[in-house]
Each structure stands twice: as structure tokens, then as C-alpha cells.
Amino acid sequence: MIRFPPLAKEPCCRGEKKAFRSCFILLMLFAILLYFIGLPLLDLNGSDEPREAGLGVGMVLSGDLVVPSLNGHGFLEKPPLFYWLQTISYQIFGVTTLAARLPAVLSALGGIAIVFWMAAAMGFSPLSAFLSGMILALAPQYWSAGRTCMLDITLTALIAAAIYCFLRCARADSGKDRVNWMLLFAGAAAAAILTKGLVSLAMIGVTLAGWLFFLALLRRKLLRRNWLMLIAGSLLALVPFAGWVYLVYADLGSIGLDCIWTNNVSRFTGHYAEHVEPFYYYFTKGEIFQPWILLVPFALYWHARRLQTGRGSAHLLLLCWSVIPFLLLMIAAGKRIVYLLPENPAWALLAGTFLAAVLEGRVSQVRRLRPLRWLAWAATGLGPLLFLASVGMPFAAKYLHLSLKSLLPLALISLTLAALMIYFERRKYYESFFIVLLLQIVMVFGLVNYLVAGYQNRKSSAKALFTAAAWKIFGEGKELILLQPTEAIEGNTVFYLRQIVRKFDSPEDLQKILSGKYGNRYVVIAHQDQTLPDTTVLSVVKIRRDTYVLLEHNDKP
């Protein structure tokens, strides 16, 4: 049985190792279920995920571990670490969507574990660590990114790991431990740089430099040793990236350096006109870290009020990590919602430690109500909703593609779990209450995944298009040609067909091939607007707003 320690008035406690261990096991079991449930049902979706999956397959096909390639062409938008992880996953498990997403899923789970142990290292209670990890796991953007074949979640986990290692370095008692933690910090920072470039080191550096600067003001002491460790670790972290840049230059010359400069510097300074947005862009996006963002302003105030306590350095680190990188991303020219993903662990720690303080009665301004009872009664609403959905089968069958067999059992299970939550709360069996709550959450997320997977596979997946192409290629010996493909189409091509395919940017040049003596040997994937004479449409697939067709030339040899 999981046992939370008694509610305390101060962050605890070094003697609660068993409680920390039990809470960590419960948290990770919950996270594993949450992140793996229904994952194999999802095809590659959107524009970014097929490209990233195709880059990993391209590395397997080419054997080139230095320059990532998309359909045979060098692609230096990102460094290669994430694609190395994909290559390992493909070699072990084969080229599947689950293998493509496995590095991201494991990174997400690693980020949750780091947040838990960072809260513990800062001196917060097991409940604080547990809630921080759970809030991060349940953040919709983090959950979605952790189940998507994209490198941003790996970057997020590595940045959190680097900050955690430096925290342990700054608090180490012996010189040997200090050096070991500094080397681990350098390794995590180096991995972050090899994942998404120099912006990774910038986010780590401004956080830790800001922390040391304000900590020196708070303590009226320069802390030279910590500054030396930060500078030495940062310089060491640049060595692997510099080695990779040298290898790219040796392979591609100045063209490779131009690509690296564009994607590491120009993208964020405005010289590269992609994703350029005004400074207030992030404030217009209401989906950022919802619903937990509602706790963040109160948590910022609470942590700021506790800077003068014995654990003021921990509160200061959370404030610096939450605010300074956000300001850096605001003033950068290039902006996307996904750029804020590395801030999610900081905000989760803010919200989780504050929420634990409320539950433990350490926030005097907040009247202690019965939040668990509210939560238990709110959970009862899920069961009736599912039951009503299962009764309204004509609507569900038509629009959600569900059946009575799929919804009615879920409704009954949800009602049972909600009843158990109410019973455990009234009896004050809080350990059992939390376990049932986590099961309820997993079931809700599983249902959401079931609904979303079916919708996304119908609206955003190119699998049907490439299944039709595979029949022609491997069944009839045809050769596939791409006409003015997007990065997503090229990525899908390499992933689903496991081969490099010729592409043409000019319809006229392609028409010369098709009208030649062996024109009947080819099939073409093109956008619906890119019509070609003397061709037959074999398949039509709509991917979001775009419609693509598989064409075959009419002439016979």
C-alpha cells in the first residue's frame, strides 16, 4: 500500500526515503500507462511527425550518422542525436510507428522522473514531488508531445536533467561529488545541444546564470566555485557539438555551415523569416500548460514570498527557471508553441509544490476546504456522460465511429471507480483514493486517445495513400516518383516504403519521363492541383486541408 507521510508544515524530509520511493513507483506506473495506452493505434500525423520519422529511417538506409537526410537529401535543420536514438529503436523493434515514437515516450517518462527527484533534492515533501510529477504528466501539451515522433520532448527532458545535475553540483559536500555532478551536467547539456542546437545551451545558461546572480544578491556572496562549475560545464558541453560541426564541414563544406548557422542563430534573430511573431505572441495562446497554468501566478507569488527562508535557493531556482527562459523566448523573433515545452517541468514544479503546500495547510491565505471530496464528486460525472453517449448510439456511430460494446463497459467501470473514490474519501483512505483517481485518469486519457486516434487517422494520416503506392511498387514492379512533395510527403515516403524515391520540382520535366518509351513504369504522387495529361487517378487521399492523388500513366509500351 502506498503511504503518504503525515501532513507537515515545512517541506520535509530526509528521513522519508521509503515514502519517496513508494510515491515514485506509483507515479511511474501511472505515467507508463498514461503514455503507452493506445499508442500503436496512431498513424503518423501532421506535417512534422512524418518528417522526423522519415529522417530516422533515412539514417538507417544511408548509414550516415553525421548528416541526417530526408529522402536522400541532407537535412541539417536539427543536430542528429534524436535520429541516432530513432536508429537504435528501428534496429531493435523494426520500422513501426511505435518504434519511431519510442525515444519521445521514454524522454517524456524521464522528464517526469527528473521533476520528481528534483523536488526531492530541493527539500520538498514526497507529496510535493508526487504532485509535481503528476501535473507534468497530465499537462496536455507535454502528454501530446511525449506520444509524438518529435525531438522537442527529448530536449525538454535533457534541459531538466542538466538543471537537476547542476543543482546537485552546487549542493555537493565533497569536491569529488561536485566534479562528478558537473560532468553529468556537461553531458546532459551536450546531449541537449546535439538535440536542438545552441538554443538549448542558451535556455540552460540563462536559467542557471540568473539563479547564481540573484542568489549572490540574496546571500551577498559571489559563489565563485559555482560560477566556475557552470562555465566549465558549459564549455565541455560545446565540445561534442563542435566535433559534429567539424564533421559536417568536412563532408559538405561551407553549405553545411550555412545551414547550421541559419537554424541555430538566424531562426531566432529574425534574419530567417520563418515563424516570426510579435513579442506578445505567447500571451495570445490560451492552450499553454492548461489547466495548470491557472495555479502558476499564485505559485509564483508563494515561492517569491519564501525566498528568505532556509530553502530560499530552491524557490529562487524555480522562479528563475520559470521566468527567465520565457522572457528569452519572448524576445526571440521565431516563435512556436512547442518552443515553450522545456518550460513545462519548471511550471509543474511551481504548481505541484504550491498545491502540496495548500493540501498540507502551509498556505495561510487559502482556507482548507475539501478538495478531495470535490474531486471525487466531479469524477462521478464521467460515468453518466459515457452512459448517455453509449445510449445515443446513432450519433456516436455516425460521428465518433463508436459502438455500444465499446462505450457501455467504460461507463460502468467509470461509475464503479467514482463510487470507490467517494467511499475512500469519506473513510479517509487517502492512499486508496489516489490510486483509484489515477486509474480513472488513465481511463479518461485512454478514451480520449481512442477518439482522437480514429479521427486523426481518418483526417491526417497518409498511410492509405502509401499503401496504395506499395501495391503498385512491390506488386507490379512500378517505380514511384514524387511531384513537388512537401517534407511530410517525403518523410511518409521513406517511412512507409523504406526506400529513397526520385522527386521532380517541375511538372514539365516529369512529363518528359512519363511520355517517353518507358513511361508506363512509373506511378506518381502529386497534389490534386498538379494535374498531368494522359494519367489515371488510382487513389485520392485527403490529408487535413490538402488532397493528394496517386497517378499512373495511360500509355502502354
C-alpha positions in Angstrom: 0.0 0.0 0.0 1.3 3.5 -0.9 1.6 5.6 2.2 2.0 9.4 2.0 3.7 10.9 5.1 1.8 12.9 7.6 0.9 16.4 6.5 3.7 18.8 7.5 4.0 22.5 8.0 7.5 22.6 6.4 9.0 20.9 3.4 10.2 17.5 4.5 12.2 15.4 4.8 15.4 13.3 4.5 14.1 10.5 6.7 11.2 9.7 4.3 13.1 7.7 1.8 10.6 4.9 1.9 7.7 7.4 1.2 9.7 8.9 -1.7 10.4 5.5 -3.2 6.7 4.4 -2.9 5.5 7.7 -4.4 8.0 7.4 -7.2 6.9 3.8 -8.1 3.3 4.8 -8.1 4.0 7.9 -10.2 6.0 6.0 -12.8 3.5 3.1 -13.1 0.8 5.8 -13.7 2.9 7.6 -16.3 3.8 4.4 -18.2 0.1 3.5 -18.5 -0.7 7.1 -19.5 1.9 7.4 -22.2 1.8 4.0 -23.7 -2.0 3.4 -23.7 -3.4 3.2 -27.2 -0.1 4.5 -28.8 0.2 1.8 -31.5 -3.3 2.8 -32.8 -2.0 6.2 -34.0 -0.6 6.6 -37.5 1.9 9.3 -38.3 0.1 12.6 -38.3 0.5 16.3 -39.2 3.4 17.8 -41.0 6.3 17.5 -38.5 5.9 13.9 -37.3 6.3 12.1 -40.8 9.4 14.2 -41.5 11.0 13.2 -38.2 10.2 9.6 -38.6 11.4 9.6 -42.2 14.7 11.2 -41.1 15.3 8.3 -38.7 14.6 5.8 -41.4 16.8 7.8 -43.8 19.7 7.4 -41.4 19.2 3.7 -41.3 19.1 3.4 -45.1 22.1 5.7 -45.7 24.2 4.6 -42.7 25.4 8.2 -42.4 25.4 9.2 -38.7 26.7 12.7 -39.3 24.3 14.3 -41.8 20.6 13.4 -41.4 18.9 13.0 -44.7 15.3 13.3 -45.9 14.6 11.2 -48.9 18.3 11.1 -49.8 18.9 14.9 -49.4 20.9 16.4 -46.5 18.7 17.9 -43.8 20.6 20.0 -41.2 17.7 21.8 -39.5 18.5 19.9 -36.3 21.6 18.0 -35.0 21.5 14.2 -35.2 21.1 13.0 -31.6 17.3 12.3 -31.8 17.8 10.5 -35.1 20.5 8.3 -33.5 18.0 7.3 -30.9 15.5 6.5 -33.6 18.0 4.5 -35.5 18.6 2.3 -32.4 14.9 1.9 -31.9 14.3 0.9 -35.6 17.2 -1.6 -35.4 15.8 -3.2 -32.3 12.0 -3.1 -33.0 11.7 -2.6 -36.7 10.3 0.4 -38.6 6.9 0.9 -36.9 5.1 3.9 -35.6 5.7 2.7 -32.0 9.5 2.4 -32.7 9.5 5.9 -34.2 7.9 7.4 -31.1 9.7 5.3 -28.5 12.6 7.8 -28.0 10.0 10.6 -27.4 7.9 8.4 -25.0 11.0 7.4 -22.9 12.1 11.0 -22.9 8.7 12.1 -21.5 8.9 9.4 -18.8 12.4 10.5 -18.0 11.3 14.1 -17.7 8.6 13.1 -15.2 11.2 11.2 -13.1 13.6 14.1 -13.1 10.9 16.5 -11.9 10.1 14.1 -9.0 13.6 13.8 -7.9 14.4 17.5 -8.4 11.5 18.3 -5.9 13.0 15.8 -3.5 16.5 17.3 -3.9 15.1 20.7 -3.2 13.8 19.5 0.2 10.1 19.4 -0.7 7.9 16.6 0.7 7.0 13.4 -1.1 3.5 14.7 -1.8 5.1 17.8 -3.4 7.3 15.6 -5.6 4.4 13.3 -6.5 2.1 16.2 -7.4 4.8 17.9 -9.5 5.4 14.8 -11.5 1.7 14.1 -11.9 1.0 17.7 -13.0 3.7 17.4 -15.7 2.4 14.0 -16.8 -1.1 15.4 -17.2 -0.2 18.6 -19.0 -1.9 18.2 -22.4 1.0 19.7 -24.4 3.5 17.5 -22.6 1.4 14.4 -23.0 0.8 15.0 -26.7 4.5 15.7 -27.4 5.5 12.7 -25.4 3.4 10.5 -27.7 4.6 12.2 -30.9 7.6 11.5 -33.0 9.3 14.8 -32.4 12.5 15.8 -30.7 11.2 18.7 -28.5 10.2 16.3 -25.7 13.7 14.9 -25.7 15.1 18.4 -25.5 12.8 19.1 -22.6 13.9 16.1 -20.6 17.6 16.9 -21.2 17.3 20.5 -20.2 15.6 19.4 -16.9 18.4 16.8 -16.4 21.1 19.4 -16.9 19.5 21.8 -14.4 19.0 19.0 -11.9 22.6 17.9 -12.2 23.9 21.5 -11.7 21.6 21.8 -8.6 23.3 18.7 -7.2 26.7 20.0 -8.2 26.1 23.3 -6.3 24.9 21.5 -3.2 27.6 18.7 -3.2 29.6 18.5 0.0 32.8 17.0 -1.3 35.0 18.1 -4.2 34.8 14.7 -5.9 30.9 14.7 -5.9 31.0 18.3 -7.2 33.2 17.3 -10.1 31.1 14.2 -10.9 27.9 16.2 -10.9 29.5 18.9 -13.0 30.5 16.2 -15.6 26.9 14.9 -15.6 25.7 18.4 -16.1 28.0 18.8 -19.0 26.9 15.5 -20.5 23.2 16.4 -20.3 23.8 19.9 -21.7 25.9 18.4 -24.5 23.1 16.0 -25.3 20.6 18.9 -25.3 22.7 20.8 -27.8 23.0 17.8 -30.0 19.3 17.5 -30.0 18.2 21.0 -31.0 21.3 23.2 -31.3 22.7 26.2 -29.4 19.3 27.4 -28.2 19.4 24.5 -25.7 22.5 25.8 -24.0 21.0 29.3 -24.1 18.0 28.2 -22.1 20.1 26.2 -19.6 22.7 29.0 -19.3 20.3 31.9 -18.7 18.4 29.9 -16.1 21.5 28.9 -14.1 23.3 32.2 -14.5 20.2 34.0 -13.4 19.9 31.7 -10.4 23.6 32.2 -9.4 23.3 36.0 -9.9 20.2 36.5 -7.8 21.4 34.0 -5.2 24.6 36.1 -4.8 22.4 39.2 -4.3 20.3 37.3 -1.8 23.3 36.0 0.2 25.6 38.9 -0.6 28.3 36.4 -1.7 29.7 35.8 -5.1 29.8 32.0 -5.1 32.8 31.8 -7.3 33.0 28.0 -7.1 29.5 27.6 -8.6 30.3 30.1 -11.4 33.4 28.2 -12.3 31.5 24.9 -12.4 28.8 26.5 -14.7 31.4 27.9 -17.1 33.5 24.7 -17.2 30.4 22.5 -17.7 29.1 24.8 -20.5 32.4 24.7 -22.3 32.6 21.0 -22.1 29.1 20.7 -23.4 30.1 22.5 -26.5 32.8 20.1 -27.4 30.6 17.3 -29.0 28.6 19.9 -30.9 31.8 21.4 -32.2 33.0 18.0 -33.3 29.8 17.4 -35.2 30.0 20.8 -36.9 33.6 19.9 -38.0 32.5 16.6 -39.5 29.6 18.3 -41.3 32.1 20.9 -42.7 34.4 18.1 -43.8 31.5 16.4 -45.6 29.5 19.3 -47.1 31.8 22.3 -46.8 30.5 25.9 -46.3 27.0 24.9 -47.3 26.7 22.7 -44.2 27.9 25.6 -42.0 25.4 27.9 -43.6 22.6 25.5 -42.8 23.7 25.1 -39.2 24.0 28.9 -38.7 20.6 29.5 -40.2 18.9 27.0 -37.9 20.8 27.8 -34.7 21.0 31.6 -34.9 19.1 33.2 -37.8 15.9 31.4 -36.9 15.8 33.2 -33.6 17.2 36.6 -34.6 14.7 37.3 -37.4 17.1 37.0 -40.3 15.4 33.8 -41.3 11.7 34.6 -42.0 10.1 31.5 -40.5 7.7 31.5 -37.5 8.4 35.2 -36.9 5.8 36.5 -34.4 5.4 39.6 -32.2 6.8 39.6 -28.7 3.3 39.1 -27.1 2.6 36.0 -29.2 2.6 33.6 -26.3 0.1 35.6 -24.3 -2.4 35.1 -27.1 -2.2 31.3 -26.9 -4.7 30.2 -24.2 -3.7 26.5 -24.5 -0.3 26.9 -22.9 0.1 24.5 -19.9 -3.6 24.3 -19.4 -5.3 23.8 -17.0 -2.3 24.0 -14.6 -1.3 27.5 -15.8 -4.1 28.8 -13.5 -2.0 27.8 -10.5 1.2 29.3 -11.8 0.6 33.0 -10.8 -0.3 32.0 -7.3 2.6 29.7 -7.1 5.0 32.4 -8.3 3.8 34.7 -5.5 4.1 31.9 -2.9 7.6 31.0 -3.9 8.7 34.6 -4.1 7.4 35.1 -0.5 9.6 32.2 0.7 12.9 33.5 -0.7 14.1 34.5 2.8 13.5 31.0 4.3 16.2 28.4 4.8 15.3 26.8 1.4 15.3 30.1 -0.5 17.8 28.9 -3.1 15.3 26.2 -4.2 12.5 28.7 -4.5 14.7 31.1 -6.4 15.8 28.4 -8.9 12.2 27.6 -9.7 11.4 31.3 -10.2 14.4 31.7 -12.5 13.7 28.6 -14.5 10.0 29.6 -14.9 10.6 33.2 -15.9 14.0 33.9 -17.5 13.8 31.4 -20.4 10.2 32.5 -21.0 11.4 36.1 -21.4 14.3 34.9 -23.7 11.8 33.1 -25.9 9.5 36.2 -25.9 12.2 38.5 -27.3 13.4 35.9 -29.9 12.0 36.5 -33.4 11.0 33.0 -34.1 8.1 31.7 -32.0 6.1 28.5 -31.8 4.0 27.0 -29.1 6.3 24.0 -29.0 9.3 26.2 -28.1 7.7 26.6 -24.6 7.7 22.8 -24.0 11.0 23.0 -22.0 9.3 25.3 -19.5 6.7 22.7 -18.6 8.9 21.0 -16.0 9.5 24.3 -14.2 5.9 25.2 -14.2 4.9 21.7 -13.0 7.3 22.1 -10.1 5.9 25.5 -9.3 2.3 24.3 -9.4 3.0 20.9 -7.7 4.9 22.3 -4.7 2.3 25.1 -4.2 -0.6 22.7 -4.5 1.1 20.4 -1.9 1.5 23.3 0.4 -2.2 24.1 0.1 -3.1 20.4 0.9 -0.6 20.4 3.8 -2.0 23.6 5.3 1.2 25.6 4.7 -0.6 28.4 2.7 -2.2 30.6 5.3 -4.1 32.7 2.8 -6.0 29.6 1.4 -8.8 28.3 3.5 -8.6 24.5 3.8 -11.7 23.1 2.1 -12.4 19.6 0.9 -10.6 19.4 -2.4 -10.5 15.6 -2.5 -14.3 15.4 -1.9 -14.8 17.9 -4.8 -12.6 15.8 -7.0 -14.4 12.6 -6.1 -17.8 14.0 -6.9 -16.6 15.7 -10.1 -15.3 12.3 -11.2 -18.8 10.8 -10.9 -19.8 13.0 -13.9 -17.7 10.9 -16.3 -19.7 7.8 -15.8 -23.1 9.3 -16.6 -21.6 11.1 -19.6 -20.2 7.9 -21.0 -23.5 6.1 -20.3 -25.5 8.8 -22.1 -23.0 8.6 -25.0 -23.5 4.8 -25.1 -27.3 5.3 -25.2 -27.1 7.8 -28.0 -25.6 5.3 -30.4 -27.0 6.7 -33.7 -25.0 9.9 -33.1 -21.9 8.1 -31.7 -21.9 5.6 -34.5 -22.1 8.2 -37.2 -19.7 10.9 -36.0 -17.4 9.2 -33.4 -17.4 5.7 -35.0 -18.1 4.1 -31.7 -20.3 1.2 -30.7 -22.4 0.3 -27.7 -19.9 -2.5 -26.9 -17.1 0.0 -26.6 -18.8 2.7 -24.5 -21.1 0.8 -22.1 -18.3 -1.1 -20.3 -16.3 2.1 -20.0 -19.3 3.8 -18.4 -19.8 1.0 -15.9 -16.1 1.0 -15.0 -16.1 4.8 -14.6 -19.2 4.7 -12.3 -17.5 2.0 -10.2 -14.3 3.9 -9.8 -16.1 7.1 -8.9 -18.1 5.3 -6.3 -14.9 3.9 -4.8 -13.4 7.4 -4.7 -16.3 8.7 -2.7 -16.1 5.8 -0.3 -12.4 6.1 0.2 -12.6 9.8 0.7 -15.3 9.5 3.3 -13.3 6.8 5.1 -10.1 8.9 4.8 -8.3 6.1 3.0 -6.3 8.7 1.0 -3.8 6.2 -0.4 -6.5 4.1 -2.0 -8.3 7.3 -3.1 -5.2 8.4 -5.1 -4.7 5.0 -6.7 -8.3 4.9 -7.9 -8.0 8.5 -9.1 -5.0 7.6 -11.2 -6.8 4.7 -12.7 -9.8 7.0 -13.5 -7.4 9.4 -15.2 -5.7 6.7 -17.2 -9.1 5.5 -18.4 -10.2 9.1 -19.4 -6.9 9.6 -21.4 -7.3 6.2 -23.0 -10.8 7.1 -24.1 -9.6 10.5 -25.5 -6.8 8.6 -27.3 -9.3 6.2 -28.8 -11.5 9.0 -30.1 -8.6 11.1 -31.3 -6.7 8.2 -32.9 -9.7 7.4 -35.1 -10.2 11.0 -36.0 -6.6 11.7 -36.8 -6.1 8.5 -38.7 -9.0 9.5 -41.0 -8.1 13.2 -41.3 -4.3 13.5 -41.1 -2.7 10.1 -42.0 -1.1 9.4 -45.3 -0.9 5.7 -44.7 -3.8 4.8 -47.1 -2.0 6.8 -49.9 1.3 4.9 -49.5 -0.5 1.6 -49.0 -1.9 2.0 -52.5 1.5 3.0 -53.8 3.1 0.0 -52.2 0.8 -2.3 -54.1 2.0 -0.8 -57.4 5.6 -0.8 -56.4 6.0 -4.2 -54.8 3.2 -5.9 -56.6 3.6 -4.7 -60.2 7.2 -3.5 -60.2 6.4 0.1 -60.7 8.7 3.0 -59.7 7.3 5.8 -57.6 8.0 9.5 -58.4 7.1 12.5 -56.2 6.0 15.7 -57.8 6.8 18.9 -55.8 6.5 17.0 -52.5 6.3 18.6 -49.1 8.6 17.5 -46.3 5.8 15.5 -44.8 5.2 13.6 -48.0 8.9 12.8 -48.4 9.0 11.6 -44.8 6.0 9.4 -45.2 7.5 8.0 -48.4 10.7 6.9 -46.7 9.0 5.7 -43.6 6.2 3.6 -45.3 8.2 2.4 -48.3 11.7 2.1 -46.8 13.3 3.5 -49.9 14.6 6.7 -51.5 12.3 8.0 -54.2 13.0 10.4 -57.0 11.3 13.7 -56.9 10.6 16.4 -59.5 10.0 20.1 -58.9 8.9 20.8 -62.4 5.8 19.1 -64.0 7.3 19.6 -67.4 10.4 17.6 -66.6 8.3 14.8 -65.1 6.1 14.8 -68.2 9.1 14.1 -70.4 9.7 11.0 -68.4 6.1 9.8 -68.5 5.7 10.4 -72.2 8.9 8.5 -73.0 9.2 4.9 -74.1 9.0 3.5 -70.5 6.5 6.0 -69.1 4.2 3.2 -68.1 6.7 2.0 -65.5 6.0 4.9 -63.2 3.4 6.0 -60.7 3.3 9.5 -59.3 2.2 11.0 -56.0 1.2 14.7 -56.5 -1.1 17.3 -55.1 -4.6 17.2 -56.6 -4.0 20.6 -58.2 -0.9 19.3 -60.1 -2.7 17.6 -62.9 -0.7 15.7 -65.6 -2.1 14.7 -69.0 -2.7 11.1 -70.0 -2.8 9.8 -66.4 -5.3 7.8 -64.5 -6.1 8.5 -60.8 -5.6 5.4 -58.8 -6.2 6.7 -55.3 -7.3 10.0 -53.7 -6.5 10.8 -50.1 -7.2 13.9 -48.2 -4.7 14.9 -45.5 -6.0 17.7 -43.5 -6.6 20.6 -46.0 -4.7 19.1 -48.8 -5.7 16.3 -51.2 -3.1 14.0 -52.8 -3.5 11.6 -55.7 -1.7 8.5 -56.9 -1.4 8.7 -60.7 -0.5 6.2 -63.4 0.4 6.9 -67.0 -2.1 5.6 -69.6 0.2 4.7 -72.4 1.4 1.1 -72.9 4.9 0.3 -74.3 
